[in-house]
Every structure is written in structure tokens, then in C-alpha cells.
Amino acid sequence: MANAGKTVAESTGRTTNKEQRAERRAEKVQQYQREQAAKARRRKIGIVSGAVGGAAVVALLVTFIATASEPRQRPQDIAIEGLQEYPNLPAVHVGPDPVDYEAEYDMSPPAGGNHFPAWLNCGVYSAPQPNENAVHSLEHGAVWVTYNPDTVTEEELAELRSSIPELYTIISPYPGLESPFVASAWGAQIEFETPSDPRLGQFVDRYWKSADAPEPGASCSGAVEGIGRVAS
């Protein structure tokens, strides 16, 4: 038979559910990228207009419009320097005993693995959060940015909050981090020194609400409200 060995989706020309999720997620990432680019345009145009006047603003606007019209990469094709990946992580609900992620998976902070049944509500926290609840949020496609409270300033935290989406993200202190910041998604992680590091944006573009998370699209609210929640 000509179609032997092909999937139903291949033989009918229809996309699979995973492919459809990936397409929807790519559209959301592109929308986020457009919004971030628009914010950057407004900031830079404001700076230039105050300094050199209208002619430079027009030139800058033309440059940004041309740049914004360039085709975007697919999230899975984004290359990130220093990316640490953890393939084939289990996703079993365990408890009530905590999980030793450093001993079991060589991760600190964790980027996946077995975790508690309840997820951590996404948001900004001023206190450390339970690994096992935060990992469950990663399972739903969230990005968790942890920071060393002994080295990171309030100004850097404010810059961090403005650099990543408000939804499906967690920001929390993580005492003892060797790097000032660590961004984690399910099965992936990077260390970085400042929120202005372009790799943070690349990481969000690639992994935020990723269709490759074990439970993409599941909620990131309505569960565990951690201590120290910071109002938006």
C-alpha cells in the first residue's frame, strides 16, 4: 500500500493535535514579540524625539517598521548560547515528602521531574517557593525565573519584570544561586547575569507556553498561592 508506515495525519493531510498546539503557540509567541518590539519602538522613539527632534524620529520609525516586517523564527529553531537541556524527565505526582532535585536530577533550581499534585500560581513572589509546586507550573508551560537575593538589586528586579510576560511566568528568590539569575522551563535552563541579556528573551520566545511541555495550556492559577505574593 502506498500509505504504509504513514500516520493517519500524514495520509489525510490533516495536522495532529500537537502540531495544532504548536501552531497556536507560535502565533502567541509572535504576538508577544510584536508587542515587545512595539514597546521598544515607543521607548526609543521617545528618547530620540527628546534629544534630536522629529527628523531622527521619522528615520528611526522607518528602520523599526522594516525590522518588524522580517519573518520570525519558529520557537523550536531558536538557538540559545549556554542552554542546558534535561531530556526525558519524569512527570509523576508525588508527595508529601519533598523531592531532592539536585541528587535525583542534578538540577538546582529544578527544571522538571516528579512534583507535587498542586501547581504554584504564576506571579511575582518576594519569598522562596516550594520547588515541587513550581515544577508543576513548568509542566503547564510556565517559565520560572529565580534570582539570588543577596546579589540582585531592586532595579534589576524591576527590569526583569518588564522583560518577560506577566502571564505564565514565575519570579521568586532562590538563596544560594551561583548565578544572579536562572530561567527554567520544562527540561531547559539558562543562567544569566542581568535582565538585559538577550538570551532571556530568546528563552521566553522558545519555551513560554511551549507545546512541548507535558501539559501545555493547563492553568497557571487557581492552585497554590505562595507566600510573599507581590501585587501587580
N, C-alpha and C positions, 0 to 999 in steps of 0.2 A: 504494500500500500504506500502511496506517495507521502502520506502524512504520518507514517510510522515513526515513533520516537518523539513526535511533537506534542506539546501541551494542548489542551483544549483552546487556550487563549491564542496560541500561535496558529492553530489550524482554522480558527474562525476570524482571526484578525482583531479580536477584542483584547483590550488590556486587562491585566489581572488587578485584583483589589489593591495589592501592594504597589503596582505601577500607578494606579489612580491616586493612591495616597501620596506617592512621591511627586506626582504632577501637581497635586493641590498644594503640597508643602513647598515646592519650588516656586509656585505663584506667590505664596505668602512671603517667602524669603525675598523674592524680587520686589514685592510691595514694601517690605521693611527697608530694603536697600534704597528704593526710590525716596522713601520718607527721610532716611538718614542723609541722602545726598541733598535733598531739599533743605534740610536743616543746615547742612554745611554751606550751601549756597547763600542762605539768608544771613548766616553769621559772617561769612567772608565779604559779601556784598556790603553789609553794614559797616564792617571795618574799613573797607576801601572807600566807601562813599564819604565817611567822615574824614578820611585822610587826603584823598586826591581828587574828589569830585566826580561828576557824572560820566565823563568820557571813559574813565577807567572802569566804572561800574558796568557800562554797556559792553566793553570788551570782555570783562570777567564773566558776565552773564552769557555771552555767546560761547565762551570756552566751556562753561559748565553744561550748557544745553547740548553741545556737541559730545561732551564726555558722557552725559546721561543717556544719549541715544545709542551708545555702544552696547553690543549684546552681552548679557550676563552669563557667567559660568553656571553650570549645573552644580548644586551643592556638593555632590559626591566627587566632583572633579577638582575641588579647591585643595591645593597643596599648602600645608602649613608647616613651617620650619619648627623643629623641636616637638612635633606631635608624638605623644606616647599613646599607643593603642593597646587595648586589652580584649582580644577576641575570645569568643565562645564563653562568656561569663554566664554562670547560672543565675536564675531569677526566681528562686524559691522563697516563699514567705515563711519566715522562721520567727522564733521568739519564745518566751520573753527574754532569754539570755542575749546579750549583745554579740555582735559579730566582730571578730578580730580581723579586720580587713588587711592590716599590714602583714599579719602572719599568714593568712589564708591566700591573699591575692597580691601581696607586695604593693599595696596602694595606701597612701596616706596624703591627702584625703582620698576616700574611695570614689571610684568611677563606675560602679556597678557591682554585681554579685548578689548573694542572698540578702534579704532585707525584711523589715517588719511589714505586716499586712497593711498598715495605715501609712499614707504618704504625708510629707510635710507640705503645708500650704505654701505656695510660692510667694515671695516677697522679700523685703529687706529686714534683716534682724541685727540687733546690736549685741547679741549673746550667741555663743556656740550652740549648734543644733545637733540633735542625735543623728549620727551617720546613717543609721538603719532606716529612718524616715526620709531623710534627704535622698538616699539612693533610690527609694521607691519613686520619688518625684522624677529622678533621672529616667527611670523606666517608662515614664509617661512622656518623655521628650523634653524635659526641662534642662536648662543649663544652670549649674551651680558654681558661683564664683566665691571662693573663700580667700581670706586675706589674713596676714599676720598682724594682729592688733598692736604689737609692740613696735612695728616699723612703718605702718601705713598711716598717713595723715588724714584729717577730716576733709581737706581739699581734694585729696586723691579719691576718697570715697565718693564725694560729690561728683567728681569727673567720671568715676566708674558707673554711677547710677545713670548718668546722662549718656553713657556709651553703649548701653545694652537695652533691649526691650524691657518694658515693665511686666509684661505677661510671660509666664512660663520661664521665669528666672528666679534664682535664689541668691542673695548676697548675705554672707554671715562670716564672723570672725572664726579663725581656726588657729588657736595658740600653738606655737611651736613649728609653724611652717618654715621651711628653709628659704623659700622664695617669698617675696612680698605678696604675690597673688598666684592663685591656681584656678584655672577654669576647667570644670569637669562636665562631661556629658556621658551618656551610657557608652562605656567601652573606649572612651577617649579623654585625653587630658593634656593641657599645656601649662607651663609655668611662665610668668612674665613679671617684669619689673614695675611697669607703670600702665595705667589705663589707656594711655595714648599709643601703646604698642599695637601696630596694625594687625598683628596676629589674633588679637582678641576679636576684632570684627570678622576676620576670616573664620575663626572658630564658631562664632554665633551663626554666620551665614551657612556653615556646613552642618552644624548639629542642632540648632534650635528647632524644636518641634520636628525632629527628624523622623522620617517614615521608617528608619532602620531601628528605632528604639523598640524594645519588646512590646510596649503597649502604646503606640503612637496615638495621640488625640485624646487619651484618657485625661481626666480632670487634674488640675493642679491647685485646687481649692476644695473647701468643704471637708477637710480631714483634720490633721494635727496642726493646731495653731501654736507655734513655738514661742518660747519666752523671748521677750525683748523685741517684739514686732514693732517696726518703725512705720509710722503713718506716712502715706504717700504725700 
